[in-house]
Amino acid sequence: MADIRKGSPLRPVRYALWALVVLALAGLGWFQFVAPRSGTIADAGTASLGRGDYRLAATDGTEFTQATLKGQPSAVFFGFTHCPDVCPTTLGDVASWQEELGEAGKDLRVFFVTVDPERDTVEALREYVSWVPGVVGVSGTPEEVAKAIKAFRIYARKSPQEGGDYSMDHSSTMLLFDANGDYAGLIGYQEERERAMASLRRLLES
């Protein structure tokens, strides 16, 4: 067994390794908890979020592109209509947020972009989001959806199930964009209500 007692040449190496571990943990904490809420886009490396040449169809009859994010504050969430829990829960949260924001939230646009274009047509999405006022569903060809997933840096992967069916594993965060179309933070899945509302009010006031 290596000798790491006082005076051992391995002792400084051990301290250096522990220092690297501490720095790595500190950096991870910054990117997970501080950077997304700091408003410092360059620090988080998210300045290009939402930027791309995707062209998708929205349930309100419009086209969803990079330009769509400009003009009003927006919240963008990726999911699918066969989602068993995360997506309906998030839509429920959106309905609750809208109720609390009241008139102040009238300018907030919420987009539900499918990660399952093979099953989620615009018509299917229109029915799926219809119970939450103001939420716009977004779909398109698999190729265009893939472009959007890449542009928003979303994780999405088909997960095979028994009987030839499948589900979708996907990111569960709500991405926020200001009226200039710039990334302005995120709301995590089932995030504490007070923090979520603070993020939304800050977005609407920006």
N, C-alpha and C positions, 0 to 999 in steps of 0.2 A: 504494500500500500504506500502511495506517495506521501512523503513527509511535508506537511504544510504548516508545521510549527514555526514559532518565531525564528527568524533567520533563514527560513527555507526560501530558495529562489522562486518557488511556486506561489508564495504568498502575494506578491504584487500582481501576479497574473490573475489570481482569484479575485482580488479587489477590483481589477479592471473589468473582469467579466460581470461582476455584480453591478458595477456602474453602468455598463451597457444595458443590462436588463432593466434597471431603473429608468434609464433614458427612453428605452423602447416602450415601456408601460406608460410613461408620461406622454409620449407622442401619440400612442393609441388613444389615450383619454382625450387628448386635444381634438383629434379628428372625429371621434365619435360623439363628443358631448359639447365641446366649446365652439369649434369652427363652424358647424352648421347653423349656430344661432348668433354668431358674432357679427354677421353682415359683412365680413371681410372675405369677399368672394375669392380674391387671388390666393389668400392663405389656404383656403380649403381646396383649391384647384378645381373649382366648379364653374368657372366663368363660361365654359362652353356648353353647359347643361341645356338641353332643349334645342340646341343649334344643329340643323341638319336639313337635308332635302326631302324629307318624308312628306307625303301628301295622302291624307286620310279623310274619310267621310265622317261627318258628325250627325248625330240624331236630330239636330235642329235644322238640317238641310244645308249647312255650311261646310266648308273645307277646313280641315285642321292641319295647319302647317306651322313652321317656325314663326311666321308673321302673326298667327293667331294669338300668341302670348303677349303681343303688344297692345296697348290701349287701356287695359284694365288689369287689376291684380287677378292672378289665377292660381288655382290649386290643381295639381295634376296627379292622378292616382292610376296605377296600372293593376288590372285584375281580370276576372273572367266570370261569365254568368253561371258556370257550374261550380264556382267556388263555394265550399261548404261552410266557411266561417269568417275568414279575414275580410272578404269583400262585403258581405251583408253587414257585418259589424261596422266596417268603416263607413258605409253609406248611412247607417244609423247614427254614427257619430256626426257625420256631415249635417244630417237633418237636425240634430240637437244643437250643433254650433250655429246653424242658420237661425234657429228659434231664439237663441240667446243674443245673437248679434242684432236681430231685428232689422230696422231700417238701415242701420250702419253697414250691414252686410250685403246690401242690394247690388253693390258693384263687384262683389267677389264672384268670379266664374269658377266652376268646378268641372273638371273633365275626367271622365272615367274611360281610360284607354284599354282596350282588350289586349291580352297577351295570347288569346286563343282565337285568331281570325277564322280558323277552319269551321268553328261552330258558332261564333258570335257575329252574326250579320248585324247590319245597322238596325234592322227591324227587331231582332232579338234584344239588342242593347236598349232600344227605345222603350220596350216594355219593361226591361229589367230595372232601369233607373227612373221609371216614371213616377214612383212613389216618393221620390225626393225632389222637391221643386228646385229648379235651377241647375240640376246636374245634367251634363251633356255627355252622352256616350260617344265613343270614337272607335271606328273599325276601318278595315281596308284589306287589301291583299296581304298574304303572308310576307311578301317582299317589302311592302311599305311599312307594315307593322314592325318587321325586323329592323328597318332603318330607324324607326321611332324609339324602339327599345335601346338601340345603340346610342342614339342622340341623348336620351335621358339617363343613360348608364344604369338601366334597370336589369336585374337578374330575372330571367324567365327560362324555364326548362320543362319540357313535356315529361311527365312521370307515368309510365305504363302501369295499368292496373289489370286485375284478373278479368277474363272474358273479352280481352281486346280493347277495353275502354282505357281512358287515360285521364289524368288530372294535370294541373299545371302548378309547378313550384315557382313562386315569384316574389319580388320585393314587396314589402308591405308598407312602405313609407309614403307619405303625402308630400309632394314637392311643391314649394311655393315660389311664385314668380311675381315680380313687381310690374307696374304698368309699362316699364320699358322692355319687358321680356327677359329681365335678368334674374337669375336664381337668387332667392331671398331667404332660404332656409328650408326646414322640413318639419313635419309633425310625424312622430313615430307611431306605430300601431298601438292603439289603446294608451296613448300618452296621457299623463295626468291632465285632467280637464283644464285646470287653471293655466298650465303652461301652454296648452294648445290654444286656448282663447287669447292668451297674451301674444302668441305668435301671429294669430290672425289679425288682431287689432293693430299690431305693429305694421303688418303688411298693408292693411287698409289705410293707415295713416301716412305711409311712405310716399 
